[in-house]
Amino acid sequence: MAIHPKITLGGIVIGVAVGVGLSLFLLGRLTVGANLGELMVGVGAGLAILGAVGIGLIRYLPGSSRMEGMTLPHSQPSEEGYVSALARADLVGKSGIAATDLRPGGLAVIEGERLHVISEGEWLAPGTPLTVVKADAMRLVVRRSLQLNA
């Protein structure tokens, strides 16, 4: 698994900075006579500063050149004609057979074509007759049919 170098370096720097900061803050404060109230005020102030720095980084980094390549600033909306997959509406109402266990997803042979399908929630054994009831992009929803029409 590849990890982007900018993410790794940033994570290491932030982790070390937080660890060193908390260690230095707590150094000498956890003695026998330490006042818990003062300690909590200090920790709260530190967390507030850390939160402010984090919010500043979240606002600054997405538009900076340092984050180039780590975010996707563009989109391809379907209103402009970008469609990832066309719905297989031609298969709605067609019959087929489960080729594998559907738990609820698996493979089925419909109209001679081996396709990934999802049952309506029930487990179906291989060889079970099916009917396609819904098609959304690459997702075909099937249900057990009483007879095989194919």
C-alpha positions as CSV (number, residue, x, y, z in Angstrom):
1,M,0.0,0.0,0.0
2,A,1.5,3.3,-1.1
3,I,1.2,6.4,1.1
4,H,1.7,9.8,-0.3
5,P,5.0,11.3,1.0
6,K,3.3,14.7,1.8
7,I,0.7,13.0,4.0
8,T,3.3,10.8,5.8
9,L,5.7,13.7,6.4
10,G,2.9,16.0,7.6
11,G,1.5,13.3,9.9
12,I,4.9,12.6,11.5
13,V,5.7,16.3,12.0
14,I,2.3,17.0,13.6
15,G,2.5,13.8,15.8
16,V,5.9,14.7,17.0
17,A,5.0,18.3,17.7
18,V,1.9,17.3,19.7
19,G,3.8,14.7,21.6
20,V,6.7,17.0,22.5
21,G,4.3,19.9,23.4
22,L,2.3,17.7,25.7
23,S,5.4,16.2,27.3
24,L,6.9,19.7,27.9
25,F,3.7,21.0,29.3
26,L,3.1,18.1,31.7
27,L,6.8,18.0,32.7
28,G,7.0,19.0,36.3
29,R,3.2,19.5,36.6
30,L,2.4,16.0,37.8
31,T,4.1,16.3,41.2
32,V,2.4,15.3,44.5
33,G,1.1,18.8,45.1
34,A,-0.1,19.7,41.6
35,N,-3.3,21.7,41.3
36,L,-5.6,19.8,39.0
37,G,-7.6,23.0,38.1
38,E,-4.5,24.8,36.8
39,L,-3.5,21.7,34.9
40,M,-6.9,21.5,33.2
41,V,-6.8,25.2,32.3
42,G,-3.4,24.7,30.7
43,V,-4.5,21.6,28.8
44,G,-7.7,23.5,27.6
45,A,-5.6,26.5,26.4
46,G,-3.3,24.1,24.6
47,L,-6.1,22.3,22.9
48,A,-7.7,25.7,21.9
49,I,-4.4,26.8,20.3
50,L,-4.1,23.4,18.6
51,G,-7.7,23.8,17.3
52,A,-7.0,27.3,16.0
53,V,-3.9,26.2,14.2
54,G,-5.8,23.2,12.7
55,I,-8.6,25.5,11.4
56,G,-6.0,27.8,9.9
57,L,-4.3,24.9,8.2
58,I,-7.6,23.5,6.9
59,R,-8.4,26.9,5.4
60,Y,-4.9,27.6,4.0
61,L,-3.6,24.3,2.7
62,P,-6.3,23.3,0.2
63,G,-5.4,26.3,-2.0
64,S,-1.7,26.2,-1.5
65,S,0.9,24.7,-3.8
66,R,2.0,22.3,-1.0
67,M,-1.3,20.4,-1.3
68,E,-1.2,20.2,-5.1
69,G,-1.9,16.6,-6.2
70,M,-3.4,15.6,-2.8
71,T,-6.9,16.9,-3.4
72,L,-9.2,16.8,-6.4
73,P,-10.4,20.4,-7.0
74,H,-12.5,19.5,-10.1
75,S,-15.7,17.7,-10.5
76,Q,-17.5,16.1,-13.4
77,P,-21.3,16.5,-12.8
78,S,-23.8,14.5,-14.7
79,E,-25.6,17.7,-15.7
80,E,-22.6,18.4,-18.0
81,G,-22.8,15.0,-19.6
82,Y,-20.4,13.0,-17.4
83,V,-21.9,9.6,-16.6
84,S,-19.9,6.9,-15.0
85,A,-22.1,4.0,-16.1
86,L,-25.4,3.8,-17.9
87,A,-28.2,2.1,-16.1
88,R,-29.0,-1.4,-17.5
89,A,-32.7,-0.6,-17.7
90,D,-33.0,-3.0,-20.6
91,L,-32.6,-5.9,-18.1
92,V,-35.5,-4.9,-15.8
93,G,-38.1,-7.7,-15.9
94,K,-35.6,-10.1,-17.5
95,S,-35.0,-13.5,-15.9
96,G,-31.9,-15.4,-15.1
97,I,-30.2,-17.8,-12.7
98,A,-27.9,-17.2,-9.7
99,A,-24.4,-18.3,-10.7
100,T,-23.0,-17.9,-7.1
101,D,-24.4,-17.5,-3.7
102,L,-26.2,-14.1,-3.3
103,R,-25.5,-12.9,0.2
104,P,-27.0,-10.4,-0.9
105,G,-24.4,-9.7,-3.7
106,G,-23.0,-12.1,-6.2
107,L,-23.0,-13.2,-9.8
108,A,-26.0,-14.2,-12.0
109,V,-26.4,-15.1,-15.6
110,I,-29.1,-12.9,-17.2
111,E,-29.9,-13.1,-20.9
112,G,-26.7,-15.1,-21.3
113,E,-24.6,-12.4,-19.7
114,R,-22.7,-13.0,-16.4
115,L,-23.4,-9.9,-14.2
116,H,-22.9,-8.7,-10.7
117,V,-26.3,-8.4,-8.9
118,I,-27.7,-7.7,-5.5
119,S,-30.7,-9.5,-4.0
120,E,-33.4,-7.6,-2.1
121,G,-31.7,-8.8,1.1
122,E,-32.3,-12.5,1.2
123,W,-29.7,-15.2,0.7
124,L,-30.1,-17.1,-2.6
125,A,-28.3,-20.3,-3.5
126,P,-26.7,-20.9,-6.9
127,G,-29.1,-22.0,-9.5
128,T,-32.0,-20.0,-8.0
129,P,-34.3,-18.5,-10.7
130,L,-34.2,-14.7,-10.6
131,T,-35.9,-11.6,-12.0
132,V,-34.3,-8.2,-12.3
133,V,-36.5,-5.7,-10.5
134,K,-34.4,-2.5,-10.5
135,A,-31.4,-1.1,-12.3
136,D,-29.3,1.9,-11.0
137,A,-26.1,2.5,-12.9
138,M,-24.0,-0.6,-12.4
139,R,-26.3,-2.0,-9.7
140,L,-28.9,-4.6,-10.6
141,V,-31.4,-5.6,-7.9
142,V,-32.9,-9.1,-8.3
143,R,-35.5,-11.1,-6.5
144,R,-36.3,-14.8,-6.5
145,S,-38.8,-15.7,-9.2
146,L,-41.2,-18.6,-9.1
147,Q,-40.5,-19.7,-12.6
148,L,-37.6,-19.4,-14.9
149,N,-38.6,-17.5,-18.1
150,A,-35.3,-17.4,-19.8
